[in-house]
């Protein structure tokens, strides 16, 4: 007789699944073919035997040390060991004793021969392998009690679920996408068998699938949530850093129709933030979806109270974006990926859970691509807000309520003053840069005009003329001149 698993065509012999000790229970390959009870008994016996052998070794070492010390004391001559050698031997023996005693309290003690040591190194001790949380034990008991009401169908479902978990134990080396595919195939196969073979009504199939998902994902959670082989953690840090940088975004920028000054609305906003943060503490995809659904319903109530009318989809998405920015949920991308990979597909494809989850994915995508145009801001203002140079969150003093905290008032007053000083400094710096540019342009303009004039009217320097010789000077050329006129006197 053989049990045929629907996963990947694996055939398992029923006799191989029984405990090697013959107790009638199913064994586990991780425990060398024993069931949990027999494995604990075998491990306890081997452990006690090893401890007894270690104690005998420690006593023998103690006797050898005492004999060596007595021998050295009785023959302190040329024949005995020197003091330095005795100290060295004593130190070595003491180190060996300490190492032996440490074995009593560590998991490194091994049973029997070298082959047993290798086998135990591969299979962790029951204290580690069976260390399950209270929640896991509770879910397992609830799953068994739930299946008892279905009699034969419940037994078949439990058998298939156990085989699936054992198969997933050997598929941990596969990629997370392949593990997700195996899980989704398992969901589909079990649902089809219940509908075709078991003739189970669709509403009961949905309840059974919810319990199956709760059971298997509680046990697989620590292996498939944010695995090291993916970049989910990197995406978590990136979106968290992005949300922190957008702390200055106000409801008015997102056109959020929520008035938090109304006490009831403020309570709804706080509850919505609490629900979206609580999503990370759940193990089952369905429970995480329930947190998203509760958060969304609180958002709809907050909008309804503010507007005194039912909320629309156009009002819901901006408010959900605002809640995500204000709450900054931990491991947001990991939770979204976990739900997408391992949630029952029928729940994501239909119903309000799938609708709200889709809106959450849209909100995260909007936050990742949010820019100045999305908030109707100029690029300059957006860059200043992102860099922290200034903040748009201002409140006039006349708008404060009489019972407002004085420290908060002073903080906003100081922020307003710093913003004004920053704007004044930027204005002065811009004017100084403009004046500097004008001076440089004026200097360049004058220099260019001078250069143009010089090129248009070049300066020509003529050589100096020869000096004229004096009339009475000795000059050879003067001889050629006629004699000077003599004054004549005429008688009148």
Secondary structure by P-SEA (a helix, b strand, c coil): cbbbbcccbbbbbccccccccccccbbbcccccccaaaaaaaaaaaaaaaaaaaaaaaaaaaaaaaaaaaaaaaccccccccaaaaaaaaaaaaaaaaaaaaaacccccccccaaaaaaaaacccccccccccaaaaaaaaaaaaaacccaaaaaaaaaaaaaaaaaaaaaccccaaaaaaaaaaaaaaaaaaaaccccccaaaaaaaaaaaaaaaaaaaccccccccccaaaaaaaaaaaaaaaaccccccccccccccccaaaaaaaaaaaaaaaaccccccaaaaaaaaaaaaaaaaaaaaaaccccccccccaaaaaaaaaaacccaaaaaaaaaacccccccccccaaaaaaaaaaaaaaaaaacccccccccaaaaaaaaaccccccccccccccccccaaaaaaaaaaaaaaaaaaaaaaaaaaaaaaaaaaaaaaaaaaaaaaaaaaabbbbbbcbbbbbbcccccccccccccccbbbbbbcc
